[in-house]
Amino acid sequence: MIKYAIKLHENHKQGHLIFHAVPEEHTNEHIPPSYDDYSWQWYLTNEKGVLGRPIDEHVYESYITSTEQIEYEKYDGMYLYAEYLNKHTQERKRTEFVRLSSDMDEMINLNVPFDKLSIYDEKGAIINE
């Protein structure tokens, strides 16, 4: 799984999170996996490694959320993961389990390594940390 975090300018404890469930066998980083080749479903669970419940309408390669939404939906402490199906081989695989937190620093520390950590500047542009 590819994980991105973007912290808010004024409040570094909050921000946006982007997760990509890229299949292990997909090696072209410039072209995303095709929906002709794969299907996805994102899940939430209370325990790492335990099958969770599907997140309605989250059937895409990416899952985007925020620390604010995690708090609002009461997902703090839950685990997020995706399952994907290779439509040609019918093989199903799961991504890693990511522990969710409404505190951005805690979220990053619980799920090291993140692939990219950024911050919004005062004008809303994204800059690397």
N, C-alpha and C positions, 0 to 999 in steps of 0.2 A: 504494500500500500504506500502511496505517496502522500505525505502530510505537509500541508502549508498552514502557517499561522501568521496573521496580520494583526498587530496590536493597535489599539486606538491611540491617537496622539496625546490626548489629555489624561487618559486613564489606561495605563499599561496592563492593568488587571483584566481588561475587557478587550474583545476583538472578534475577528472573523476566522473561521477554520474551514479549510477545504481539504477533502479527502478524495483520493482517486484510487479505485479498486482496479488497478492495471493487472491483467493476468500475467503470471510469471513467465509464460511462454511468449508473451508479446515483447519484442525486443526493439522495435522502431520507436524511439522516443519522440520523433517528429510527426508521426501519424498516430492519432488515437486508435484504440481498438474499435473494430467495427461492430455495429449492432446486428449486422448480418452474421457475424461469427460468434457473438457472445450475448448472453442476457444476464442481468444483474438484479439483485434484491438486497436492500440494506436491512439490518436487524438491530434491535436493542435487547440486552440481557442484563440481569442483575449480577451474574457471576461470570468471570472470565472462563472461557472454554465451554460454557453451557449454551445449548441452543436457545436462541431468543425468539422474540415475536417480530414479525415483519413490520417495517415502517411503511404505512400506506403510501402508495404512489411514489415511492423512492426506488425506482427500477432502472436507474441510470448508472453509468460508470462513476459518476462523481456525487458526493454528498457535501453540501455546503450548509454551515450553521454558524451560530455566534454564541459567545458566552452568555449573552442576554437570553437567547432562545433556550439554551441548556437550563438556565435558572428558571425561566418561565414554564417550560414543559416538565420541570422537576426530573431532569435527566442526570443531575449531579450524582456521581458515583456509579452510574451505569456504564456498560460497555457497548461500543458501537463496532459492528463488523459488517462485511458484505460477503455474499455468496455469489459466485458467478458460474455460469454454465457454458462450456464450449459446445456450441450447437453441432459441430461436426463429429466430435468424439463422444458427446453426451457426458463428459467428465465434469463433475462439480468440484469446486474448490472454495475455500474460505480465506479471507484476508486475516491479518492479525487483528486482535481485539484491542480497541483503543478505549482507555478509561476516560470518561467525560467529566469535566469540571467547569463550573462557572467562573473560575479564577484562571486566567490565561497562564500565569507562571506555573501554577500547580499542574495544569493540563500538559504543558510542555515537559515539566520534570517527570511526570508520570509516564510519559510516552516517548522518551528519548530513543532514537534521534528523530527530530523533525527534519524534513528535507529542505525546507526553506522557512526562515523566520524573518519577518518584515515588520515595518511600522508605518502608519500613515503620518505624513508630515502635517503641518498646520493648514495646508491647502487641500489635503485629502489625497495627495499623490502617495504612492507606495514606494518606500525606500528600504533597502536591505539593512538589517541590524548589524 
